[in-house]
Amino acid sequence: MKFYQRLAYYLAGFLIGCVLLVTIFNKRGQDFNYLPNARTLDNIRSKDRVYSAEAQKTLSEGWLDTAGVTAILRYGNVDFDKSKVAIDSGKLYIIEGKNAKGQRVILDVLNCDSTAVIRSIRR
C-alpha cells in the first residue's frame, strides 16, 4: 500500500473518531474548561451565590438583575492582574462583563469554599 493510501485511511478514521467524540460529549453537556478564566468562572458558578448588602442595593437600582449577573459569570472575563490572591476566607476575583444593554459591568466576587459572595457591582 502506498503512502497516500495509508494517509487517506488514517485521516478518514481520525475524522470519524472526531465526529463520534463531538456528538457523544455534546449530548451530555460537557464543558471543557482548559483555560484559567473558564475554570475560575465555572468554579464560581458551581457554588451557592450570596449577595452582600452593597450588591443588593445596586441590584435594586434596576440597571442589572440576577440574570445579568449569571450571564456575566458565564461569559465574563476574570482580570487576574487586579484580583487579589487571598482575602478573608477565600479569593477575591474581579470579573468584567456586559449587561443586557451593553454597558460595562464589574463584579467583585469572593470565592469561598462553599459559597461565592458577590461583594460589589460597579459600572
C-alpha positions as CSV (number, residue, x, y, z in Angstrom):
1,M,0.0,0.0,0.0
2,K,1.3,3.4,-0.9
3,F,1.8,6.3,1.5
4,Y,-1.0,8.4,0.2
5,Q,-3.4,5.5,0.6
6,R,-2.3,4.9,4.2
7,L,-2.6,8.6,4.9
8,A,-6.2,8.6,3.4
9,Y,-7.2,5.7,5.6
10,Y,-5.7,7.3,8.7
11,L,-7.4,10.7,8.0
12,A,-10.8,9.0,7.3
13,G,-10.6,7.1,10.6
14,F,-9.4,10.2,12.5
15,L,-12.3,12.2,11.1
16,I,-14.9,9.5,12.0
17,G,-13.5,9.3,15.5
18,C,-13.6,13.1,16.0
19,V,-17.2,13.3,14.8
20,L,-18.2,10.5,17.3
21,L,-16.4,12.2,20.2
22,V,-18.1,15.5,19.5
23,T,-21.6,14.0,19.2
24,I,-21.2,12.0,22.4
25,F,-19.8,14.8,24.5
26,N,-22.3,17.5,23.2
27,K,-25.2,15.3,24.2
28,R,-24.0,15.1,27.7
29,G,-23.5,18.8,28.1
30,Q,-19.8,18.6,29.0
31,D,-17.7,21.7,29.3
32,F,-14.0,21.6,28.6
33,N,-12.5,24.3,30.8
34,Y,-8.8,24.2,30.0
35,L,-8.1,27.9,30.4
36,P,-7.8,29.6,33.8
37,N,-10.6,32.1,33.0
38,A,-13.1,29.3,32.2
39,R,-12.0,27.2,35.2
40,T,-12.4,30.1,37.6
41,L,-15.9,31.1,36.3
42,D,-17.1,27.5,36.3
43,N,-15.9,27.2,39.9
44,I,-17.8,30.3,41.0
45,R,-20.9,29.3,39.1
46,S,-21.0,25.9,40.8
47,K,-21.3,27.4,44.3
48,D,-24.2,28.9,46.1
49,R,-24.4,32.6,45.4
50,V,-24.7,35.2,48.2
51,Y,-25.1,38.9,47.6
52,S,-23.7,41.5,50.1
53,A,-25.8,44.4,51.2
54,E,-23.9,46.7,48.8
55,A,-24.6,44.3,45.9
56,Q,-28.3,44.1,46.7
57,K,-28.5,47.8,46.8
58,T,-27.0,48.0,43.3
59,L,-29.4,45.3,42.0
60,S,-32.4,47.3,43.4
61,E,-31.4,50.2,41.1
62,G,-32.7,48.2,38.2
63,W,-29.9,48.5,35.6
64,L,-28.8,44.9,36.4
65,D,-30.6,41.9,37.7
66,T,-29.6,38.4,38.9
67,A,-30.0,37.0,35.3
68,G,-27.4,39.6,34.2
69,V,-25.1,38.6,37.0
70,T,-25.5,34.9,35.9
71,A,-24.7,35.9,32.3
72,I,-21.6,37.8,33.4
73,L,-20.4,34.8,35.4
74,R,-20.8,32.7,32.3
75,Y,-19.4,34.9,29.6
76,G,-17.3,37.5,31.6
77,N,-13.6,37.8,31.8
78,V,-11.6,37.5,35.0
79,D,-9.0,40.2,35.5
80,F,-6.2,38.2,37.2
81,D,-3.9,41.3,37.4
82,K,-6.4,43.2,39.6
83,S,-7.6,40.1,41.5
84,K,-6.1,39.5,44.9
85,V,-4.9,36.0,45.8
86,A,-6.3,35.6,49.3
87,I,-8.7,37.7,51.4
88,D,-10.6,36.7,54.5
89,S,-11.8,33.1,53.9
90,G,-11.4,32.9,50.1
91,K,-10.0,34.5,47.0
92,L,-11.2,37.8,45.5
93,Y,-11.8,37.9,41.8
94,I,-12.6,40.9,39.6
95,I,-14.9,39.9,36.8
96,E,-15.7,42.2,33.9
97,G,-18.7,41.7,31.6
98,K,-21.6,43.5,30.0
99,N,-25.3,43.8,30.9
100,A,-28.2,43.4,28.5
101,K,-27.8,47.0,27.3
102,G,-24.2,46.5,26.5
103,Q,-22.9,48.6,29.4
104,R,-19.6,47.5,31.1
105,V,-20.2,45.9,34.5
106,I,-17.5,44.9,37.1
107,L,-18.2,42.3,39.8
108,D,-16.1,41.8,42.9
109,V,-16.6,38.1,43.8
110,L,-15.2,36.5,47.0
111,N,-14.8,32.8,46.1
112,C,-15.1,30.8,49.4
113,D,-15.1,27.1,50.0
114,S,-18.9,26.6,49.7
115,T,-20.2,30.0,48.6
116,A,-19.5,32.8,46.2
117,V,-20.1,36.2,47.7
118,I,-20.9,39.0,45.3
119,R,-19.3,41.9,47.2
120,S,-19.9,44.8,44.9
121,I,-21.3,45.6,41.4
122,R,-19.9,48.6,39.5
123,R,-20.4,50.1,36.1
